[in-house]
Amino acid sequence: METNNKKAILDEHLELAEEVLNIYSLKVFIILDLFLFSIFFGILLHPLMSSLWLNFLLPLLFFTTFTGLLQLLDIFLKKS
């Protein structure tokens, strides 16, 4: 049985590895991760919150804050 050597595979298929990393780092996936984490955050906070609007407001605030920070970071990195 042959073992997989990651370094050898990356050396052989460098273009494919770069393409996978470019797709993985797309902003769509980062925003999707933020959205899913916001839902998980809301589920975790649900037993602690007595009001219904706080159950929606805090995860929404979390999502918009970190999406805005992502946009600002993207603008800052594009300028430099």
C-alpha positions in Angstrom: 0.0 0.0 0.0 1.4 3.4 -1.1 1.3 6.3 1.3 0.2 9.7 0.1 2.9 12.3 0.3 1.2 15.7 0.4 4.3 17.6 -0.7 4.8 15.4 -3.7 1.1 15.7 -4.7 1.3 19.5 -4.3 4.4 19.7 -6.4 2.8 17.6 -9.2 -0.5 19.5 -9.2 0.5 23.0 -8.2 -2.0 24.7 -10.5 -4.8 22.6 -9.1 -3.8 23.4 -5.5 -3.7 27.1 -6.3 -7.1 27.0 -7.9 -8.6 25.2 -4.9 -7.1 27.8 -2.5 -8.4 30.6 -4.7 -11.9 29.1 -4.6 -11.8 28.4 -0.9 -10.8 32.0 -0.1 -13.7 33.5 -2.1 -15.7 36.1 -0.1 -18.9 34.2 -0.7 -17.7 31.3 1.5 -16.4 33.7 4.2 -19.8 35.4 4.3 -21.6 32.0 4.3 -19.4 31.0 7.3 -20.4 34.2 9.1 -24.1 33.6 8.4 -23.9 30.0 9.7 -22.0 31.1 12.8 -24.6 33.8 13.4 -27.3 31.3 13.3 -25.4 29.1 15.7 -24.7 32.1 17.9 -28.5 32.8 18.0 -29.2 29.2 18.9 -26.7 29.3 21.7 -28.2 32.6 23.1 -31.8 31.4 22.8 -32.1 29.9 26.3 -30.5 33.1 27.8 -32.7 35.6 26.1 -36.2 36.4 27.4 -37.3 38.6 24.6 -37.8 37.4 21.1 -36.4 40.4 19.3 -33.1 40.0 21.1 -32.9 36.5 19.7 -32.9 38.0 16.2 -31.2 41.3 16.8 -27.9 40.0 18.4 -27.1 37.5 15.7 -28.0 40.0 13.0 -25.8 42.6 14.7 -23.0 40.1 14.9 -23.4 39.2 11.2 -23.6 42.8 10.0 -20.6 44.0 12.2 -18.2 41.3 11.0 -19.4 41.5 7.4 -18.7 45.3 7.5 -15.3 44.6 9.0 -14.6 42.1 6.2 -15.5 44.7 3.7 -13.3 47.3 5.3 -10.4 44.8 5.5 -10.9 44.0 1.8 -10.8 47.6 0.8 -7.7 48.2 3.0 -5.9 45.3 1.5 -6.8 46.3 -2.1 -5.3 49.8 -1.6 -2.0 48.5 -0.2 
